[in-house]
Amino acid sequence: MSYRKHKKESQHRDFRIDVLLAIIFLITGLIIFRLFVVQVVNHSFYTALAQDQHQVVASLTPERGQIFVQDKYSDALYPLASNQKLNLVYAVPKQIKNPDDFAKKLAPILEIDEKDILERVSKEDDLYEPLKNKVTDEKVEEIKKLDLEGVGFTKESWRIYPEGGLAAHILGFVGYDGDQRKGRYGVEGYYEQRLAGKSGHLEAERDVAGRWISIGKKEIKPAVNGDDLILTLDRAIQYKAEAELKSATEKWGADSASIIVMNPQDGEILAMANYPTYDNNKYAEVKDINIFNNAAIFEHYEPGSAFKPICMAVALDEGVVAPDTTYTDTGAANIGGYTIHNYDNKSYGVQTMTNVLEKSINTGMVFVNEHLGAEKLYNGLLKLGFNELSGIDLDSEANTELNPPQLWRASNLATIGYGQGIAVTPIELANATAAMAENGNLVTPHIVKEIIHYNPDGTETREKIPAKIVRQALKPGTAATISAMLVSSVDNGYAKTGRVPGYHLAGKTGTAQVPLKGERGYDPEKVITSFIGYGPIEDPKFLILVKFDNPKSGPNFRADGVNTAAPVFKALVQFLVNYYQIPPSE
């Protein structure tokens, strides 16, 4: 071999060695860099990944708080909303050898169509197929006796309402927000955070097989159960109110109806109901979701003559009229190009302000508001809460937007006097009227009187909800004067169909026209009838508002507040004076 050839081969060999060494150094550098990234740059990420592979985290679900009413005499608590552990029955289709036999045996127990079960369990590779929830333990035991392969059970906590649909619009229900259960409407919605509680968690180490390591590191954050609520509702009064409302609504053929019973002294709601209603346990079966809205706090309506005491009280408070102030009624008033008549088309001649309420004279209220003026009326309505939420602790209360006087037409000042051209909610009217019964104080209505919080150490903390005075809406003297005028309305006027002999009751009927939808004017075929009153006047224990939407007149029957709402008021008063054992005033 020549020297030149040997040198050339040596140079080739040295080059290959250099390339090999370069590759080795490059790979080694990449490994070192990767180790640096793993151990330094992404240390926390891989630590968390390793921990995730060796840790198990379980969410601890809190128990939702219960909702109670309290017996007036024994103080016993009755649950209106509670929780019940029920079973979810599911199938594991992969384990089912004979789907037809499986479906045939389960269908009658679960009360599911056999074909439906067969369709669900015929997916051979399916590992989980829910069949039915809310299954009782008795049914589960019955299924277990069948000794079927491929059927399983798991416990679930469900919200139940033991009294069925009692106080449905007060309570609301627990529905779904995505995959999370959440309170909807009523108390369930308003107090969602207090009722739901706070979830906890359990973290523990596990071995390569996924089993918990008993001596491993554990961290437990207990779930905090939800608070219990005690309502101001009186169970007996609520039953009576719902029964009277249902009976009268069906009797008069009304489209719907609402009722409120409250203590005017502290704002406690003793009963509240709407008809038609629903069963909270079966809310998913409701076809028209509008039925979930609590009309007593949500729906606006023109109150008609039931609003006359409001305007009269403002005028009395401003000193522009007194109970014995007189005017001459001609039966009509021309305002802004419109002619306003009394509802019965009569003229009454010389009348006092007390007579105006007794006979429910529209033109008399036109006289009152003309003397009062738009600015004073507007400010007086604001003081009585007519441009703000009442503050009641129920979900979805609607607000009334009262236009300022600058936006009023010439006729507005006149028509507001007899409750047309102004829309309010029942709770607003009830609360403003309650100020007349409570020395002129506007009090926040409320539905929860006590909250029970359960502490981690096993003790409980009770939080009583006190009455809250918003403001002095009327002078005490004004409240006493308007109350006396309304007693005369019940004793001597059209409101006498609401009279209960022996008791001094303040009250006023209402019959209002219903605005046409999408156009100006009123529907000649529809009315809203109502009655609002309180008593006994010496020490008012209750205020009642009754309202019917579109009751139907008949051959010998006129659908108005006198004939529809006043009798319901009377029936409730008769019940209440006996229930509270209130002695007669005279």
C-alpha positions as CSV (number, residue, x, y, z in Angstrom):
1,M,0.0,0.0,0.0
2,S,1.5,3.3,-0.9
3,Y,2.0,6.0,1.6
4,R,-0.4,8.3,-0.3
5,K,-3.2,5.7,-0.3
6,H,-2.7,5.0,3.4
7,K,-2.8,8.7,4.3
8,K,-6.1,9.1,2.4
9,E,-7.7,6.2,4.2
10,S,-6.6,7.6,7.5
11,Q,-8.1,11.0,6.7
12,H,-11.4,9.3,5.9
13,R,-11.4,7.4,9.1
14,D,-10.6,10.5,11.1
15,F,-13.5,12.3,9.4
16,R,-16.0,9.5,10.3
17,I,-14.7,9.6,13.9
18,D,-15.2,13.3,14.0
19,V,-18.8,13.0,12.7
20,L,-19.6,10.2,15.1
21,L,-18.2,12.3,18.0
22,A,-20.1,15.3,16.9
23,I,-23.3,13.2,16.8
24,I,-22.6,11.8,20.3
25,F,-21.9,15.3,21.6
26,L,-25.1,16.6,20.0
27,I,-27.2,13.8,21.4
28,T,-25.6,14.2,24.8
29,G,-26.3,18.0,24.7
30,L,-29.9,17.4,23.8
31,I,-30.3,15.0,26.7
32,I,-28.7,17.4,29.1
33,F,-30.9,20.3,27.7
34,R,-34.0,18.1,28.0
35,L,-33.1,17.2,31.6
36,F,-32.6,20.9,32.3
37,V,-36.1,21.6,30.9
38,V,-37.7,18.8,32.9
39,Q,-35.9,19.4,36.2
40,V,-35.7,23.2,36.2
41,V,-37.8,24.9,33.6
42,N,-40.9,22.7,33.8
43,H,-40.3,21.3,37.3
44,S,-43.7,22.3,38.7
45,F,-45.5,20.9,35.7
46,Y,-44.0,17.4,35.9
47,T,-44.3,17.4,39.7
48,A,-48.0,18.1,39.3
49,L,-48.3,15.4,36.6
50,A,-46.7,12.9,38.9
51,Q,-48.8,13.9,41.8
52,D,-51.9,13.6,39.6
53,Q,-50.9,10.0,38.7
54,H,-50.6,9.1,42.3
55,Q,-53.4,11.2,43.9
56,V,-57.1,10.9,43.9
57,V,-59.3,14.0,44.4
58,A,-63.0,13.5,45.4
59,S,-65.5,16.3,45.5
60,L,-67.6,16.5,48.7
61,T,-71.1,17.7,48.0
62,P,-72.9,19.7,50.7
63,E,-76.4,19.0,51.8
64,R,-78.8,21.7,50.5
65,G,-80.5,23.7,53.3
66,Q,-84.2,23.0,54.1
67,I,-87.1,25.4,54.0
68,F,-89.5,25.4,56.9
69,V,-92.7,27.0,58.1
70,Q,-93.3,27.3,61.8
71,D,-96.6,26.5,63.6
72,K,-98.1,29.5,65.3
73,Y,-99.0,27.8,68.5
74,S,-96.6,24.9,69.0
75,D,-93.5,26.4,67.2
76,A,-93.1,23.0,65.4
77,L,-91.3,23.2,62.1
78,Y,-92.8,21.8,58.9
79,P,-90.6,21.3,55.9
80,L,-91.8,22.8,52.6
81,A,-88.6,21.9,50.8
82,S,-86.3,19.1,51.9
83,N,-83.9,16.5,50.5
84,Q,-84.3,12.8,49.9
85,K,-81.8,10.1,48.9
86,L,-83.2,8.2,46.0
87,N,-81.7,5.7,43.6
88,L,-80.6,5.9,40.0
89,V,-81.0,2.6,38.2
90,Y,-78.6,2.0,35.4
91,A,-77.6,-0.8,33.0
92,V,-74.2,-2.1,31.8
93,P,-75.2,-3.4,28.4
94,K,-71.8,-5.1,27.9
95,Q,-72.7,-7.5,30.8
96,I,-76.3,-8.3,29.6
97,K,-76.5,-11.7,27.9
98,N,-80.2,-11.6,27.2
99,P,-81.5,-8.0,26.5
100,D,-85.0,-9.2,25.8
101,D,-85.4,-10.9,29.1
102,F,-83.7,-8.0,30.9
103,A,-86.1,-5.5,29.5
104,K,-89.1,-7.7,30.0
105,K,-88.4,-8.1,33.7
106,L,-87.4,-4.5,34.5
107,A,-90.1,-2.7,32.6
108,P,-93.0,-3.3,35.0
109,I,-91.0,-2.4,38.1
110,L,-89.5,0.8,36.7
111,E,-92.8,1.6,34.9
112,I,-90.9,2.2,31.6
113,D,-91.9,0.9,28.2
114,E,-90.2,-2.4,27.5
115,K,-89.1,-1.3,24.0
116,D,-87.4,1.8,25.5
117,I,-85.3,-0.4,27.8
118,L,-84.4,-2.8,25.1
119,E,-83.3,0.0,22.8
120,R,-81.0,1.3,25.6
121,V,-79.4,-2.0,26.5
122,S,-78.8,-3.2,23.0
123,K,-75.6,-1.3,22.7
124,E,-73.2,-4.2,23.2
125,D,-70.0,-2.2,24.0
126,D,-71.8,0.4,26.2
127,L,-70.6,0.4,29.8
128,Y,-73.2,2.7,31.2
129,E,-76.8,3.5,30.3
130,P,-79.1,5.3,32.9
131,L,-82.6,3.8,33.0
132,K,-84.5,5.7,35.6
133,N,-83.8,8.1,38.6
134,K,-85.8,8.8,41.8
135,V,-86.3,5.1,42.3
136,T,-87.3,4.1,45.9
137,D,-85.4,1.6,48.0
138,E,-88.4,-0.7,47.9
139,K,-88.2,-0.8,44.1
140,V,-84.4,-1.4,44.2
141,E,-84.9,-4.4,46.5
142,E,-87.5,-5.8,44.1
143,I,-85.0,-5.5,41.3
144,K,-82.2,-7.1,43.3
145,K,-84.4,-10.2,43.8
146,L,-84.5,-10.7,40.0
147,D,-80.7,-11.4,40.2
148,L,-80.1,-9.8,36.8
149,E,-76.7,-9.3,35.4
150,G,-75.8,-5.8,34.1
151,V,-78.0,-3.7,36.4
152,G,-76.6,-1.3,38.9
153,F,-77.7,1.3,41.5
154,T,-76.3,4.5,42.9
155,K,-77.7,7.0,45.4
156,E,-78.6,10.6,44.4
157,S,-79.9,13.5,46.5
158,W,-83.1,15.0,45.2
159,R,-85.0,18.1,46.2
160,I,-88.5,17.3,47.3
161,Y,-91.5,19.4,48.3
162,P,-93.5,17.4,50.9
163,E,-96.6,19.6,50.7
164,G,-96.8,19.2,46.9
165,G,-97.7,22.5,45.3
166,L,-98.3,24.4,48.5
167,A,-96.7,27.9,48.2
168,A,-95.3,26.9,44.8
169,H,-94.6,30.5,43.7
170,I,-93.0,31.3,47.1
171,L,-90.7,28.4,47.0
172,G,-89.6,28.0,43.4
173,F,-87.6,24.9,42.6
174,V,-84.1,23.4,42.1
175,G,-83.4,23.1,38.4
176,Y,-80.3,22.8,36.3
177,D,-77.8,25.4,35.1
178,G,-75.8,23.3,32.7
179,D,-74.9,20.2,34.7
180,Q,-75.1,22.0,38.0
181,R,-78.3,22.1,40.1
182,K,-79.4,25.6,41.0
183,G,-82.3,27.3,42.7
184,R,-84.8,28.9,40.4
185,Y,-87.5,31.4,41.2
186,G,-88.9,32.2,44.7
187,V,-86.9,31.5,47.8
188,E,-84.9,28.8,46.1
189,G,-83.6,31.3,43.6
190,Y,-83.2,34.3,45.9
191,Y,-81.3,32.4,48.7
192,E,-79.4,30.1,46.3
193,Q,-76.0,30.9,47.9
194,R,-77.3,30.4,51.5
195,L,-79.2,27.2,50.7
196,A,-76.5,25.6,48.4
197,G,-73.7,25.6,50.9
198,K,-70.0,25.1,49.8
199,S,-68.4,22.1,48.3
200,G,-65.5,20.4,49.9
201,H,-62.8,18.0,48.7
202,L,-60.7,15.0,49.7
203,E,-57.2,14.5,48.4
204,A,-55.3,11.2,49.0
205,E,-52.4,9.3,47.6
206,R,-52.9,6.1,45.6
207,D,-50.7,3.2,44.5
208,V,-50.0,2.1,40.9
209,A,-53.3,0.1,40.9
210,G,-55.3,3.2,41.8
211,R,-56.0,2.1,45.4
212,W,-55.9,4.6,48.3
213,I,-52.8,4.3,50.4
214,S,-54.1,4.3,54.0
215,I,-50.8,5.7,55.5
216,G,-50.3,8.2,52.7
217,K,-50.8,11.9,52.8
218,K,-54.4,13.1,53.0
219,E,-56.1,16.5,52.9
220,I,-59.8,16.9,53.7
221,K,-61.7,20.1,53.3
222,P,-65.2,19.3,54.6
223,A,-68.3,20.4,52.7
224,V,-70.3,23.2,54.4
225,N,-74.0,22.3,54.3
226,G,-76.5,24.9,53.3
227,D,-78.4,27.1,55.7
228,D,-82.0,26.2,56.7
229,L,-84.6,28.9,56.3
230,I,-87.7,29.5,58.4
231,L,-90.4,31.4,56.4
232,T,-92.8,34.0,57.6
233,L,-95.6,32.0,55.9
234,D,-98.3,30.6,58.1
235,R,-99.2,27.1,56.8
236,A,-102.9,27.3,57.8
237,I,-103.3,30.8,56.2
238,Q,-101.5,29.7,53.1
239,Y,-103.8,26.6,52.7
240,K,-106.9,28.8,53.2
241,A,-105.8,31.5,50.8
242,E,-105.0,29.0,48.1
243,A,-108.3,27.2,48.5
244,E,-110.3,30.4,48.4
245,L,-108.4,31.7,45.4
246,K,-108.8,28.4,43.4
247,S,-112.5,28.2,44.2
248,A,-113.3,31.8,43.2
249,T,-111.1,31.7,40.1
250,E,-113.0,28.7,38.8
251,K,-116.4,30.1,39.9
252,W,-115.9,33.4,38.1
253,G,-114.1,31.9,35.1
254,A,-111.1,34.2,35.6
255,D,-108.0,33.7,33.5
256,S,-105.8,34.0,36.6
257,A,-105.7,35.4,40.1
258,S,-103.3,36.5,42.9
259,I,-103.6,36.9,46.6
260,I,-101.3,38.5,49.2
261,V,-101.8,38.3,53.0
262,M,-99.3,40.2,55.0
263,N,-98.7,41.7,58.5
264,P,-98.6,45.4,57.9
265,Q,-96.8,46.1,61.1
266,D,-93.6,44.2,60.2
267,G,-93.9,43.3,56.6
268,E,-94.1,39.6,57.1
269,I,-95.8,37.7,54.3
270,L,-98.3,35.3,55.9
271,A,-99.6,33.9,52.6
272,M,-99.0,34.5,48.9
273,A,-100.5,32.6,46.0
274,N,-101.4,32.6,42.3
275,Y,-103.7,30.6,40.2
276,P,-103.1,28.6,38.1
277,T,-100.2,27.1,39.9
278,Y,-98.0,24.0,39.6
279,D,-96.4,21.2,41.7
280,N,-92.7,22.0,42.4
281,N,-92.0,18.3,42.4
282,K,-93.1,18.1,38.8
283,Y,-91.8,21.4,37.4
284,A,-90.2,19.7,34.4
285,E,-93.7,18.7,33.3
286,V,-94.9,22.3,33.0
287,K,-95.5,23.2,29.4
288,D,-95.7,27.0,29.7
289,I,-92.7,28.3,31.7
290,N,-94.5,31.6,32.3
291,I,-96.4,29.8,35.1
292,F,-93.2,29.8,37.1
293,N,-93.4,33.6,37.5
294,N,-94.9,34.8,40.7
295,A,-97.6,37.2,39.4
296,A,-97.9,38.8,42.8
297,I,-94.5,40.3,42.5
298,F,-93.8,40.1,38.7
299,E,-96.9,41.1,36.7
300,H,-97.9,44.8,36.2
301,Y,-101.5,45.8,35.9
302,E,-103.6,48.9,36.1
303,P,-105.3,48.7,39.5
304,G,-108.4,50.8,38.9
305,S,-110.3,52.1,41.9
306,A,-108.1,50.2,44.4
307,F,-105.6,52.9,43.7
308,K,-107.9,55.7,44.8
309,P,-106.9,55.5,48.5
310,I,-103.2,56.0,47.4
311,C,-103.9,59.3,45.7
312,M,-106.3,60.4,48.4
313,A,-103.7,59.7,51.1
314,V,-101.1,61.8,49.2
315,A,-103.6,64.7,48.9
316,L,-104.5,64.4,52.6
317,D,-100.8,64.4,53.5
318,E,-100.2,67.6,51.5
319,G,-103.2,69.2,53.1
320,V,-105.0,70.0,49.8
321,V,-108.2,68.2,50.9
322,A,-109.7,66.9,54.1
323,P,-112.3,64.1,54.6
324,D,-115.2,66.7,54.7
325,T,-113.9,68.7,51.7
326,T,-116.8,68.9,49.2
327,Y,-117.2,69.2,45.4
328,T,-120.1,69.0,43.1
329,D,-120.2,65.9,40.9
330,T,-121.8,66.3,37.5
331,G,-121.0,62.8,36.4
332,A,-118.3,63.8,33.9
333,A,-115.1,65.7,33.6
334,N,-113.5,67.0,30.4
335,I,-109.7,66.7,30.6
336,G,-107.3,67.1,27.7
337,G,-109.9,66.5,25.0
338,Y,-111.2,63.4,26.8
339,T,-114.4,63.0,28.8
340,I,-114.1,61.0,32.0
341,H,-117.3,59.4,33.4
342,N,-118.1,57.6,36.6
343,Y,-118.0,53.9,36.2
344,D,-121.8,53.7,36.7
345,N,-122.5,56.8,34.5
346,K,-124.2,58.5,37.4
347,S,-123.8,62.0,38.8
348,Y,-123.9,62.4,42.6
349,G,-124.1,66.1,43.2
350,V,-122.4,67.5,46.3
351,Q,-120.1,65.0,47.8
352,T,-117.3,64.8,50.5
353,M,-114.0,63.1,50.0
354,T,-115.2,60.3,52.2
355,N,-118.2,59.9,49.9
356,V,-115.8,59.7,46.9
357,L,-114.2,56.6,48.4
358,E,-117.5,55.1,49.6
359,K,-119.1,55.4,46.1
360,S,-115.8,55.1,44.2
361,I,-116.5,58.3,42.2
362,N,-114.0,58.7,39.3
363,T,-114.7,62.4,38.8
364,G,-114.1,63.0,42.5
365,M,-110.6,61.7,42.2
366,V,-110.1,63.9,39.1
367,F,-111.0,66.8,41.5
368,V,-108.5,65.6,44.1
369,N,-105.6,65.2,41.7
370,E,-106.2,68.6,40.0
371,H,-105.9,70.2,43.4
372,L,-102.9,68.1,44.3
373,G,-100.9,68.7,41.1
374,A,-98.6,66.4,39.1
375,E,-95.4,67.2,41.0
376,K,-96.8,66.6,44.5
377,L,-98.6,63.5,43.4
378,Y,-95.5,62.1,41.8
379,N,-93.3,62.8,44.8
380,G,-96.0,61.3,47.1
381,L,-96.1,58.1,45.0
382,L,-92.3,57.9,45.2
383,K,-92.4,58.1,49.0
384,L,-94.9,55.2,48.9
385,G,-92.4,53.0,47.0
386,F,-93.9,53.2,43.4
387,N,-90.6,53.6,41.5
388,E,-88.5,51.1,43.2
389,L,-88.4,47.4,44.1
390,S,-90.3,46.6,47.3
391,G,-87.2,44.6,48.4
392,I,-89.1,41.4,49.1
393,D,-86.7,38.5,49.3
394,L,-88.1,36.5,46.4
395,D,-86.4,36.0,43.0
396,S,-87.6,37.9,39.9
397,E,-89.5,40.8,41.4
398,A,-90.4,43.3,38.7
399,N,-89.8,47.0,39.0
400,T,-92.3,49.7,38.2
401,E,-91.0,52.6,36.2
402,L,-93.1,55.7,37.0
403,N,-92.7,58.4,34.4
404,P,-91.9,61.8,35.7
405,P,-94.6,64.5,35.4
406,Q,-92.8,66.1,32.4
407,L,-93.7,63.0,30.4
408,W,-97.3,62.9,31.4
409,R,-100.1,63.7,28.9
410,A,-102.8,66.1,30.0
411,S,-105.1,63.3,31.0
412,N,-102.6,61.3,33.0
413,L,-103.0,63.4,36.2
414,A,-106.7,62.7,36.1
415,T,-106.7,59.0,35.2
416,I,-104.0,58.1,37.7
417,G,-106.5,59.3,40.4
418,Y,-108.7,56.3,39.7
419,G,-105.9,53.8,38.8
420,Q,-105.8,53.9,35.0
421,G,-102.8,54.9,33.0
422,I,-100.5,53.6,35.7
423,A,-99.2,50.1,36.1
424,V,-98.1,48.5,39.4
425,T,-97.4,45.1,40.8
426,P,-99.7,43.6,43.5
427,I,-96.8,43.6,46.1
428,E,-96.2,47.3,45.4
429,L,-99.9,48.3,46.0
430,A,-100.1,46.0,49.0
431,N,-97.0,47.5,50.6
432,A,-98.0,51.1,49.9
433,T,-101.4,50.5,51.4
434,A,-99.8,48.8,54.4
435,A,-98.2,52.1,55.2
436,M,-101.6,53.5,56.0
437,A,-102.1,50.7,58.5
438,E,-98.7,51.2,60.1
439,N,-98.7,54.9,61.1
440,G,-97.4,56.0,57.7
441,N,-94.3,53.8,57.8
442,L,-93.2,52.1,54.6
443,V,-91.9,48.7,55.7
444,T,-89.9,46.2,53.5
445,P,-92.0,43.0,52.9
446,H,-90.2,39.8,53.6
447,I,-90.7,36.1,53.4
448,V,-87.8,34.7,55.6
449,K,-87.9,35.4,59.3
450,E,-84.9,33.3,60.5
451,I,-81.8,31.7,59.0
452,I,-80.1,28.7,60.7
453,H,-76.4,28.3,59.8
454,Y,-74.5,25.1,60.7
455,N,-71.0,25.7,61.9
456,P,-68.1,23.2,61.3
457,D,-67.9,22.4,65.0
458,G,-71.4,21.1,65.0
459,T,-73.0,24.1,66.6
460,E,-75.6,26.3,64.9
461,T,-76.1,30.1,64.6
462,R,-79.5,31.5,64.3
463,E,-80.0,34.8,62.5
464,K,-83.4,36.5,63.0
465,I,-84.5,38.9,60.2
466,P,-85.9,42.1,61.8
467,A,-88.6,44.3,60.4
468,K,-87.1,47.1,58.3
469,I,-88.7,50.5,58.0
470,V,-87.8,52.1,54.7
471,R,-89.1,55.6,55.4
472,Q,-92.0,57.6,56.8
473,A,-94.1,57.7,53.7
474,L,-97.2,59.4,55.3
475,K,-97.7,61.5,58.4
476,P,-99.1,59.3,61.3
477,G,-102.2,61.6,61.3
478,T,-102.7,61.1,57.6
479,A,-102.5,57.3,58.0
480,A,-105.2,57.5,60.7
481,T,-107.4,59.7,58.6
482,I,-107.3,57.6,55.4
483,S,-107.9,54.5,57.5
484,A,-111.0,55.9,59.0
485,M,-112.3,56.9,55.5
486,L,-111.7,53.4,54.3
487,V,-113.6,51.9,57.3
488,S,-116.5,54.1,56.2
489,S,-116.0,52.7,52.6
490,V,-116.5,49.1,54.0
491,D,-119.3,50.0,56.4
492,N,-121.3,52.4,54.1
493,G,-120.0,52.1,50.6
494,Y,-119.6,49.7,47.7
495,A,-116.9,47.8,49.7
496,K,-119.5,46.6,52.1
497,T,-119.5,43.1,50.5
498,G,-116.1,42.7,52.3
499,R,-117.6,43.7,55.7
500,V,-117.4,41.3,58.6
501,P,-119.9,42.3,61.3
502,G,-118.3,43.4,64.6
503,Y,-114.9,44.3,63.1
504,H,-113.7,47.7,61.9
505,L,-112.1,46.9,58.6
506,A,-110.5,49.4,56.1
507,G,-110.9,48.5,52.4
508,K,-111.5,49.4,48.8
509,T,-112.8,47.6,45.7
510,G,-111.2,47.9,42.3
511,T,-112.5,47.3,38.8
512,A,-110.1,48.2,36.0
513,Q,-110.0,48.2,32.3
514,V,-107.4,46.2,30.5
515,P,-105.1,47.9,27.9
516,L,-105.1,46.5,24.4
517,K,-101.8,44.8,23.4
518,G,-99.8,46.7,20.8
519,E,-102.2,49.6,20.4
520,R,-103.8,52.4,22.3
521,G,-107.1,52.0,24.1
522,Y,-108.8,49.4,26.3
523,D,-110.3,46.0,25.7
524,P,-114.1,46.4,26.0
525,E,-114.5,42.7,26.9
526,K,-112.0,42.4,29.8
527,V,-111.6,43.7,33.3
528,I,-109.3,43.2,36.3
529,T,-111.2,43.1,39.6
530,S,-109.6,43.5,43.1
531,F,-110.1,44.3,46.7
532,I,-107.5,45.6,49.2
533,G,-108.1,46.0,52.9
534,Y,-106.7,45.6,56.4
535,G,-107.8,45.4,60.0
536,P,-108.9,45.4,62.6
537,I,-108.3,49.1,62.4
538,E,-107.5,49.5,66.2
539,D,-104.5,47.2,65.8
540,P,-104.1,45.9,62.3
541,K,-102.9,42.3,62.2
542,F,-103.4,41.6,58.5
543,L,-103.6,43.2,55.1
544,I,-105.2,41.3,52.2
545,L,-105.0,42.0,48.5
546,V,-107.2,39.9,46.1
547,K,-107.0,40.2,42.3
548,F,-108.7,38.5,39.4
549,D,-107.7,38.7,35.8
550,N,-110.7,38.8,33.4
551,P,-113.5,37.2,35.5
552,K,-116.6,36.6,33.3
553,S,-119.9,38.4,33.8
554,G,-123.1,36.4,33.5
555,P,-126.8,37.0,33.0
556,N,-127.4,37.9,36.6
557,F,-123.8,38.7,37.6
558,R,-121.5,41.7,37.0
559,A,-117.8,40.9,37.1
560,D,-116.4,43.7,39.4
561,G,-114.5,44.0,42.6
562,V,-117.7,44.1,44.6
563,N,-118.9,40.7,43.5
564,T,-115.6,38.8,42.9
565,A,-112.7,40.0,45.1
566,A,-114.6,41.4,48.1
567,P,-116.2,38.1,49.1
568,V,-112.8,36.4,49.1
569,F,-111.5,39.1,51.3
570,K,-114.4,38.6,53.7
571,A,-113.9,34.8,53.8
572,L,-110.3,35.3,54.7
573,V,-111.0,37.9,57.4
574,Q,-113.6,35.5,59.0
575,F,-110.9,32.8,59.0
576,L,-108.2,35.1,60.4
577,V,-110.2,36.6,63.3
578,N,-111.0,33.1,64.4
579,Y,-107.5,31.8,63.8
580,Y,-105.9,34.7,65.7
581,Q,-108.7,34.8,68.3
582,I,-109.3,38.5,67.7
583,P,-112.3,39.8,69.7
584,P,-114.8,41.9,67.9
585,S,-114.3,45.7,67.8
586,E,-117.9,46.3,68.8
